[in-house]
Structures are given as C-alpha cells and as structure tokens.
C-alpha cells in the first residue's frame, strides 16, 4: 500500500538518490556564522582575562610595586607609591557584608511569602514590583543612599558619629539593590519543590509555617545558597552606590596595629573607598595610558574579576552538588 | 475523643493538647505576618525611593536677581519689543551683542524672545537657596523666615523637571542646565549597543538551541555565557577601555574613515561606549532569546521538515518568527539595562562636560545616568535637585521601555 503511494507521488525519482548527501553550501555557511556568534561569547571572556592579566602584569612589573606589598600593605596611596590592597578590599567586604545582612533575611522572607503564602493574585501584583525594583539603575540607588539613608543615619546616631560619606548607608542600599536577586532566585528554588512534600507534611498535621520552614526550605536549600552567593557577587561588583555614597578616598592605615586598634577598620559610619569605587574615581579623569594609575585599576579589576568569578562558580557548584532530586 | 488517645512519648493530651495546637497556630500567624511585612517593605522601599526623588525635584527656590527688574522698568513683561531691545543693548557689552546677533539678529526677534534675553543677560537670576517639596508644603513659615535673611531674594515655586530642563543643553549654571545632550547621548549609545547585541545574541541563541549537538565546545559556550552574565559591569568597562578605546582607537574615533582629526581623536566616543555596552548585554540577550526559541513547539519544526524544508529554512521561516515576540521582549529588557548603565561608561571615558549635541558615532558624549552621577557628586544643593529631576526623567524613559516590553509579551504571548 505504502509503496504504491510513494511510486505514484514521485514517479521520476530513482531509489538510490540520497537527498541528504547533496551538499548545501548556504546551509553550512549559515551554521558556521551562527557558531561564530556563539564563540564570540567565549572570546569576550578570553578578552577580559587577557586585558586584565596583561595590564595587571605591567603593574606588578613596575619597580615601585611588589606583590607582597599589594597583598599585605595597609595603605593605598598612589601619590606616594603605596599600593596595599587592604583598605579597598576591606571596604568592599564591609559594604557587601552589610548589604547581605539586609538582603538575606528580607529576600528570604519575601521568597517564602511569595512561594508559600501569597494568593495567585497577590503574587501577580508583588512579583512585577520586585522586577521594577530590580530594574532601577544603580546610580539612582546611589542618589537614594546619599540623600535619604545617610540623613536618616545621621539623625539616629548623630552627625558627629556618622560622616556624610559612610560605609553603612552604601551597604544598606546595596542590600536593597540585591533583595530582588535573592528573593526571585530563592522563590524559584522553593516553588520547584514538589507539591507531594507539602501534602505529606500537612497530612502529618504540620502547620503552614512548619511545612515551609522544616520541609520546603531544607529541600530547596541548595538553590537558596546559590541565590545568596550570586547576591554576594553582585554586592562585591556593585559600583555606582559605593562611588556616590561610600567615600572618595581609601580608609588607609599606617600599620596593621593601627587598623586593628579599636577595630577601626570595621567602623561602618566612616568613609571608605571600595575597589569598584576607586576604579570609577581614577577613570573619571582623563587617564593616560601606561601611567601607574591606569595599570593599577587593571590590577584591582583583576582581583575583582577573580572574586566574582569564584563566587559564581561556587554557586554553580552548590547547585550541582547539593541539589535534591525528586 | 481526647480520652481515647494513647499516651506515648509525652505527647500532650486533652486540654494541654489544645494549648499546644493553639501555640503552634500563634507562632504560624506571627511568622506569616512577619513574611507579609517583609514583602510589603519591599514595595514600600520602592515607593519611598520614587517619592524621595520627586520630593527633591520640586519645591520653592529663593532667587536673587543680579539686577532688580524694577530698576529697569515697572513691568518688564508688558514692554513692547523696541523698549526691551533698548534695555538689552544698554546693559550688555558690545561683544556679547555681536555674539547674540551672530546666532540670529536680535532686532528681528519677537517680544518673548527679547524678553527671555533681557532676563538671562541683564537680570541674571541666581538660585541662592532651595527647599524640597515636603518643606515647601508643610514648613512655609520657616521658609519665609529664612528668605527674609537673604537680601532682595524672591520666592518662587520651581519644578526642576520641566520642558526647558529636558530641551536645554548641559550648563555649569544650575538655573539653565538641561539634559538634552545627555538624553541624545544615551539614545546614541543604547542604539549602538542594540545593533551590536541583537544580531550576535540571536545568532548565538539560535545556534545553541537549533544547531548545537551538545559537544564539549558547545558546553563550554553555554557555561561561559552564564558566567559572563555574572561579571560586574565595571569589568566590561575595562575591556572596552583596553580594546575599543585603546587598541581599536583609530577605528572607534573615526580617524580611518576620515571622520575625525587624528591629532585630537582618542577613541573615547559613542561608538566605543556603545560597543562596550553591546558586549555587556550580549549574555542577557542570548539567555532571553534562547528561552523564547525553546518555547516554540517541536511540532512546528517537524511539520516544516516533513514538507522537505532544510534546517535553516525551518529556523528562519518558522522557529524565529514564532519566537520573535519573546526575543523582542528580551532585547528591550536588555536595552533598558544598557540605558541605565553608568560605571562601564565612566571607565570607557565619558566626557565630563559637553554642551554640543552628539552628531554621530564618532562624537564625544555624555549619557543621562552619567549626568546624574556627576550632579550627585557635587556638594551644592542645586545640583542635587538637578540630579533628582534627571532621575525622574530617566525613570520615566525606562518605565516606557519596560512597559513596551510587557505589552509585547502580553499581546503576542501564545499558549500551546
């Protein structure tokens, strides 16, 4: 029956001709072009690594700079050729830590509410709001930190305690900035746990809270940990908020003892320039190539790139390693 | 019932059982409220952010005139063009008059135009103090008292965000500064980022979804795209600075096309900035486009192959048109991200002060977010007000872009 139809439909075609063998040059060219588009993304990464590496290498190759000083020095003062990364690194860690203190509890609570409690209608209203918050440009958050959060902090703790530029206000606003990242990734993880787990918990008499916290949360913990780490990477790389609100000069120390006395390196109410903030301030002027300033921001940039890359890889690894399969 | 329960492991019985349940319910209600409050707080923060900016962008200002208008005439606005012209020529230098005449003959300008000239050239109003919207509404008495301490100052309600602000070029004088140069710069840079990222991004997404056979290299490309999406934007700025500004400076400054003077060109142009942002949003475009392409049902492809179409014919005529709304939404969202970026542009080398409109891809430029940053960085209150007004304009433009994306998503969303 089938043979008859094929013969009738294509009377002139001999059976041996294999259409797949016909070369299609156009198709191959298109496929290669598309492949090149994909490959370009790899080239971008290679470009970033090469650019950062070579200019950082040029920086460390200078007679004035030593690797030991870069990693153990306590002052970053390019004018007098002191290049200790610690003041910048310390400020980055401080702002990020304050940001996470704000964003992790809030982001998690929002995620649990949206995933476990909210009615579909409330969710449809609240999720876009979070998306809008995520879409606000960071420079706007910088303005908000300087003109809203800082005056509030000064009002609460006193003007003589809180400087105009301070780490706390930048950190709090970075926290606000990464709430949507943490809440939406965590919510995805929570929503992905199977319904049967919840039903099982309810059947055993658990309340909604007990189900959410003791059953759903542990099941989604890998996704939530990944969300927190991605948030951390964003906080570390955040630039405009700290450039505007955290301070326009590194918080230098004459020696380690100076930094540790009274834990002054931890003071959140004083100004401190972060790695990203310093990069922005230095490039703000017309930077001449191969100057020590030019090379130094590439060295800082490489450290920043390594830090965020590491965090992103850890988050990917956590998801792969600890994911519960249902 | 309670009496029938067997007692084991100290599980509460009878009345204490009811109390146990009540306590668990109370804890449940408490945390439910806490979670709700956290969510509401997120919404409140967004509202406070917008209100704070709006609060700073409107309000009373104290204006001090360099020359009192009353000393020139009783009522300037009522004067005919000829008399205003006389006042103008009597009070400004001959050189300034020549400069004004060079733009357009002053004598042939209309009454309103000459009036505006008299105000800006002779009266020269200067803002000496400004108040926020909340202060203007609730603390009128304090404002009046402060005003009295400023010699010959006039109180005036000023909307910092107004049509003149949007259409005027940048200026060092806060009364006449505007954001036209910055908006045009933003549009140019974003347009180039769009032109760079869309074909490359959609091409890469098509390859990964339709052609990739999941080999080692394809896996590398996939992981790499996800990693790139997490790289801080300032790092892209350094890439742009080293590659587009420095290495390809001859091309990005337009020297090789004869479009720029080789002695002054330095590659810190719209083209270099746009390409940098293009690379920045490329991973986003790819990720979004892949999702849209993946959502096209397999049956579409099978039907096309069944009719004898080649892979590319299937992709071009069936898969991509079907995925177009999704791709477009993703592209618009990515473009709006590029529109709001600041840090990479500062690193690439935005101009600090520029009053001429950008003329093409080889022009020097500033953008709206960069302008906001530069105003915010200045200590004077007037510049903070300008920054607030510019933020409102920026948020409005972004909202329009995002609303378009959401409209497209809902309008063309297909369910199978």
Interface residues (C-beta under 8 A of the other chain):
Chain A: X24 X26 X27 X30 X31 X33 X34 X35 X36 X37 X38 X39 X40 X41 X42 X44 X45 X47 X48 X51 X52 X55 X105 X106 X109 X110 X112 X113 X114 X117 X118 X126 X128 X129 X130 X132 X133 X135 X136 X137 X138 X139 X140 X141 X142 X143 X144 X146 X147 X148 X176 X179 X183 X207 X208 X209 X210 X213 X230 X233 X234 X236 X237 X238 X239 X240 X243 X244 X276 X279 X280 X283 X284 X286 X287 X289 X297 X298 X301 X304 X305 X308 X309 X311 X312 X313 X316
Chain B: X24 X25 X27 X28 X31 X32 X34 X35 X36 X38 X39 X41 X42 X43 X45 X46 X48 X49 X52 X53 X56 X199 X200 X201 X203 X204 X206 X207 X208 X211 X212 X218 X220 X221 X223 X224 X225 X226 X227 X228 X230 X231 X232 X233 X234 X235 X236 X237 X238 X239 X241 X242 X243 X246 X279 X282 X283 X286 X310 X311 X312 X333 X336 X337 X339 X340 X341 X342 X343 X346 X347 X349 X352 X369 X372 X373 X376 X377 X384 X387 X388 X391 X394 X395 X398 X402 X406
